[in-house]
């Protein structure tokens, strides 16, 4: 994706993971309801092949929803929605064909409820606008087929009333899903903005603390190297060629240390922080890590901390290469494993899912005794 979509799954990957069981329940409920209603009103079925095909298409749409929302396939993409809409439209048409001429009441049709439940199941994964469009398309299809079969209804009411009854479940569930998605994203964005404002408000104090810390580091270096050198010069009363060489060496050491510390990115600081049991080497000659967005940093930081917490990899020797490739930044992370491949995947699966959502192109390669991750993001 050229630009990250604003979906609940994108702004809160962990929240989307917790919605997985509900998605499975929605898929099963939609199919089970359709099967039960079909059996109950089996006297209305004129073509069992068409009825079975309708149920099969519904099951296929539910499968797309469930499999597409799995952490290993995150994020849930627009093509999945397109496939679902096509399959659900086929469900509506096939259901009507299966009861052609025998359907006397629109209120006992299962298509509206089952279709609406699956559209509602998209709420944690897609933008509210897209969910609304998908629901409107399917409601239109249902409205058209209801108008076509309205002459067979026993009540003899105007067709528009049948349409209202048929499309109401779809529109209601679609509205609920779209509202949830849009509201959730808005609330998260507001929370992030508030957190950012608090962070900006404390920036002055933070900078002062950093300045004091850096100043203390410089004083330590001066006391260790520079002060003894000048004390020796004063005591000797002369400057020799060896003193000149030593002075140049001390100056180069100080300059190199100061430049290295100034250029250290948050990623390098993380791998050297005593509070985090993670170490290794960062290969980032262009200092690209410092330009990462907050969500990119958070996902990568969580993954690195998980290396130490889970104990399935050698967290003391993590190697990360960061390179710019045209409009994107490519990251390659390697670390030795300490457990069987299956154990590594199981313990790190939630973190892989978050990285996959945030970076959207994660590739996990588990070769013998080595875990390699490749992912990228757009440069800002």
C-alpha positions in Angstrom: 0.0 0.0 0.0 1.3 3.4 -0.9 -0.4 4.9 2.2 -1.5 3.2 5.3 -5.3 2.9 5.6 -7.1 4.2 8.7 -8.7 1.1 9.9 -9.2 -0.2 13.5 -6.7 -3.0 12.6 -4.1 -0.5 11.5 -4.4 2.0 14.4 -4.8 -0.8 17.1 -3.2 -4.1 15.9 -3.5 -5.7 19.3 -7.2 -4.9 19.5 -7.8 -6.5 16.1 -6.0 -9.6 17.3 -8.5 -9.9 20.2 -11.4 -9.6 17.7 -10.4 -12.8 16.0 -12.7 -15.1 18.0 -15.6 -12.8 17.4 -14.9 -12.9 13.7 -15.0 -16.7 13.7 -18.3 -16.6 15.7 -19.8 -14.2 13.2 -18.9 -16.4 10.3 -20.2 -19.6 12.0 -23.4 -17.8 13.1 -24.2 -16.5 9.6 -23.8 -20.0 8.0 -25.6 -21.8 10.9 -28.6 -19.4 10.8 -28.9 -19.9 7.0 -28.8 -23.7 7.3 -31.4 -23.7 10.1 -33.8 -21.4 8.3 -33.4 -23.3 5.0 -34.4 -26.6 6.8 -37.3 -24.9 8.6 -38.8 -23.4 5.4 -37.8 -26.3 3.2 -41.3 -26.5 1.8 -40.5 -23.2 0.0 -37.4 -24.6 -1.7 -38.1 -25.3 -5.4 -34.5 -26.0 -6.4 -32.2 -27.8 -3.9 -29.1 -27.4 -6.1 -29.6 -23.6 -6.1 -30.3 -23.7 -2.3 -27.1 -25.7 -1.6 -25.1 -23.4 -4.0 -26.4 -20.4 -2.0 -25.3 -21.9 1.3 -21.9 -22.9 -0.3 -21.4 -19.3 -1.5 -22.3 -18.0 2.0 -19.8 -20.4 3.6 -17.1 -19.3 1.1 -17.7 -15.6 2.0 -17.5 -16.5 5.7 -14.3 -18.4 5.0 -12.8 -15.3 3.3 -13.7 -13.2 6.3 -12.2 -15.7 8.8 -9.0 -16.6 6.9 -8.4 -13.0 5.8 -8.6 -11.8 9.4 -6.1 -14.3 10.7 -2.9 -12.7 12.2 -0.7 -14.6 9.7 -2.5 -12.8 6.8 -2.9 -9.4 8.4 -3.8 -6.8 7.4 -7.2 -7.5 6.0 -7.1 -6.0 2.5 -9.7 -4.5 0.1 -9.6 -7.4 -2.4 -11.0 -9.6 0.4 -13.9 -7.3 0.7 -14.5 -7.3 -3.0 -14.5 -11.1 -3.1 -16.9 -11.2 -0.2 -19.3 -8.7 -1.8 -19.3 -10.8 -5.1 -20.0 -14.0 -3.2 -22.7 -12.5 -1.1 -24.4 -11.0 -4.1 -24.3 -14.5 -5.6 -25.8 -15.8 -2.3 -28.8 -13.4 -2.7 -29.4 -14.4 -6.3 -29.1 -18.1 -5.8 -31.4 -18.0 -2.8 -34.1 -16.3 -4.8 -33.6 -18.9 -7.6 -33.9 -21.7 -5.1 -37.4 -20.5 -4.0 -38.6 -19.0 -7.3 -42.4 -19.1 -7.3 -42.7 -20.6 -3.9 -41.6 -17.9 -1.5 -44.7 -16.4 0.1 -43.1 -14.3 2.9 -40.0 -12.2 2.7 -39.7 -12.0 6.5 -38.6 -15.7 6.7 -35.7 -15.3 4.3 -32.3 -15.8 5.8 -30.2 -13.9 3.3 -30.6 -10.4 4.8 -29.5 -11.4 8.3 -26.7 -13.7 7.2 -25.3 -11.1 4.7 -25.6 -8.3 7.3 -23.7 -10.4 10.0 -20.8 -11.0 7.6 -20.6 -7.3 6.7 -20.7 -6.5 10.4 -17.7 -8.9 10.8 -15.6 -6.5 8.7 -15.8 -3.7 11.4 -12.5 -4.4 13.1 -10.6 -4.7 9.8 -11.8 -2.1 7.2 -12.6 1.6 7.1 -16.2 2.6 7.9 -16.7 4.2 4.5 -15.8 0.9 2.7 -18.1 -1.1 5.0 -20.9 1.3 4.3 -20.4 1.0 0.5 -20.3 -2.8 0.6 -23.5 -2.9 2.6 -25.3 -0.5 0.3 -24.3 -2.5 -2.7 -25.7 -5.7 -1.2 -28.8 -4.0 0.1 -29.4 -2.8 -3.5 -29.1 -6.3 -4.8 -31.5 -7.6 -2.2 -34.0 -4.8 -3.0 -33.9 -5.7 -6.8 -34.5 -9.4 -6.3 -37.3 -8.7 -3.7 -39.0 -6.5 -6.3 -38.7 -9.4 -8.9 -40.2 -12.0 -6.6 -42.8 -9.7 -4.9 -45.7 -11.1 -7.1 -45.3 -14.5 -5.3 -45.8 -13.0 -1.8 -49.1 -13.9 -0.2 -49.8 -10.6 1.5 -50.3 -8.6 -1.7 -48.7 -5.4 -0.3 -46.8 -2.8 -2.3 -43.4 -4.0 -3.4 -41.7 -1.1 -1.6 -42.8 -2.5 1.8 -41.3 -5.8 1.0 -38.0 -4.1 0.1 -38.0 -2.2 3.3 -38.5 -5.4 5.3 -35.8 -7.2 3.4 -33.0 -4.5 3.4 -33.5 -3.3 7.0 -31.3 -6.1 8.6 -28.5 -5.5 6.1 -28.6 -1.7 6.5 -28.8 -1.9 10.3 -25.9 -4.2 10.7 -23.9 -2.3 8.0 -24.6 0.9 9.9 -23.4 -0.6 13.1 -20.2 -2.0 11.6 -19.4 1.3 9.7 -20.1 3.4 12.8 -17.9 1.2 15.0 -15.0 1.3 12.6 -15.1 5.1 12.0 -15.7 5.9 15.7 -12.9 3.6 16.9 -10.4 5.2 14.5 -11.4 8.7 15.5 -11.1 7.9 19.2 -7.7 6.4 18.8 -6.5 9.4 16.7 -7.8 11.7 19.4 -6.0 9.7 22.1 -2.8 9.8 20.2 -3.1 13.5 19.7 -3.6 14.0 23.4 -0.6 11.8 24.2 1.5 13.7 21.7 0.5 17.0 23.3 1.5 15.8 26.7 4.8 14.6 25.3 5.4 18.0 23.7 4.5 19.8 27.0 7.2 17.8 28.8 9.8 18.2 26.1 11.5 21.2 27.8 12.0 19.2 31.0 13.2 16.2 29.1 15.8 18.2 27.2 17.1 19.8 30.4 17.5 16.3 31.9 19.3 15.1 28.8 21.6 18.1 28.7 22.6 17.5 32.3 23.2 13.8 31.6 25.3 14.6 28.5 27.2 17.3 30.5 28.0 14.7 33.2 29.3 12.3 30.5 31.6 15.0 29.1 32.9 15.8 32.6 33.6 12.1 33.2 35.6 11.9 30.0 37.5 15.1 30.8 38.4 13.9 34.3 39.5 10.5 33.0 41.7 11.6 30.0 42.1 15.3 29.6 42.8 16.5 33.2 45.6 13.9 33.8 47.2 14.9 30.5 47.3 18.6 31.3 48.4 17.9 34.9 51.4 16.0 33.5 52.2 18.8 31.1 52.2 21.3 34.0 54.4 19.1 36.1 56.9 18.5 33.3 57.1 22.1 32.3 57.6 21.3 28.6 55.7 19.9 25.6 57.4 17.0 23.8 56.6 15.4 20.5 55.0 12.5 22.3 52.8 15.0 24.2 51.6 16.4 20.8 50.8 13.0 19.5 49.0 12.1 22.7 47.0 15.4 22.5 45.9 14.6 19.0 44.9 11.1 19.9 42.8 12.4 22.9 41.2 15.0 20.7 40.3 12.5 18.0 38.9 10.1 20.7 36.8 12.8 22.2 35.5 14.0 18.9 34.7 10.5 17.8 32.9 9.7 21.0 30.8 12.9 20.8 29.9 12.4 17.2 29.0 8.7 17.8 26.8 9.6 20.7 25.1 12.4 18.8 24.4 10.1 15.9 23.0 7.2 17.9 19.4 6.5 17.0 16.6 5.3 19.3 17.2 1.8 18.0 20.9 1.8 18.9 20.0 3.2 22.3 17.5 0.5 22.8 20.1 -2.2 22.2 22.5 -0.7 24.7 20.0 0.2 27.4 20.7 -1.7 30.6 17.0 -2.0 31.4 16.4 -4.0 28.2 18.1 -7.4 27.9 18.6 -7.0 24.1 21.8 -6.4 22.3 23.4 -6.5 18.9 24.5 -4.5 15.9 22.6 -1.8 14.0 23.7 -1.3 10.3 22.1 2.0 9.5 24.7 4.2 7.7 22.1 6.8 6.6 20.5 7.1 10.1 17.1 6.1 8.8 15.9 4.7 12.0 15.6 8.2 13.5 13.0 9.0 10.8 10.6 6.1 11.7 7.0 7.0 12.6 5.8 6.4 16.1 3.8 3.3 15.2 6.8 1.8 13.3 9.0 2.4 16.4 6.5 0.9 18.8 6.0 -2.3 16.8 9.7 -2.9 16.3 10.5 -2.0 19.9 7.8 -4.5 21.1 9.3 -7.2 18.9 12.8 -6.7 20.2 11.7 -6.6 23.9 9.7 -9.9 23.2 13.0 -11.5 22.0 14.3 -11.1 25.6 11.0 -11.9 27.3 10.2 -15.1 25.4 13.6 -16.7 25.5 13.2 -18.5 22.2 15.9 -16.5 20.4 19.4 -15.2 21.4 18.4 -11.6 22.3 22.0 -10.6 23.0 23.0 -10.8 19.3 20.3 -9.1 17.2 21.5 -7.8 13.8 19.4 -5.1 12.1 20.2 -3.7 8.6 18.3 -0.5 7.5 18.5 0.6 3.9 16.7 3.1 1.7 15.4 1.6 -1.6 13.7 4.2 -3.8 10.6 5.4 -1.9 10.8 2.8 0.8 13.0 1.8 3.7 13.9 -1.9 3.9 14.7 -3.5 7.2 16.4 -6.9 7.6 16.5 -8.4 11.1 18.3 -11.6 12.0 18.7 -13.4 15.3 19.8 -16.9 16.3 17.1 -19.2 17.7 17.2 -21.2 20.9 14.1 -23.3 20.4 12.4 -25.4 17.6 10.9 -23.5 14.7 7.3 -24.3 15.8 8.0 -22.9 19.3 9.5 -19.8 17.9 6.5 -19.2 15.7 4.0 -19.8 18.5 5.7 -17.6 21.1 6.3 -14.7 18.7 3.1 -15.0 16.6 1.3 -12.1 18.3 4.3 -9.8 17.7 4.7 -11.0 14.1 1.0 -10.1 13.6 1.5 -6.5 15.0 4.6 -6.0 12.8 2.8 -7.4 9.8 -0.1 -4.9 10.3 2.1 -1.9 10.8 4.6 -2.6 8.1 2.2 -4.6 5.8 4.8 -6.7 4.0 6.5 -8.8 6.7 8.3 -11.9 5.5 9.3 -14.5 8.2 12.1 -16.9 7.3 12.9 -19.6 9.9 16.0 -21.6 8.7 17.8 -23.9 11.0 19.0 -22.0 14.1 18.3 -18.6 12.5 15.2 -16.3 12.4 15.2 -13.7 9.6 12.6 -11.0 9.3 12.2 -8.7 6.3 9.8 -5.7 6.1 9.7 -2.1 4.9 7.8 1.1 5.1 7.3 4.3 3.0 9.7 7.1 3.6 8.0 10.2 4.9 
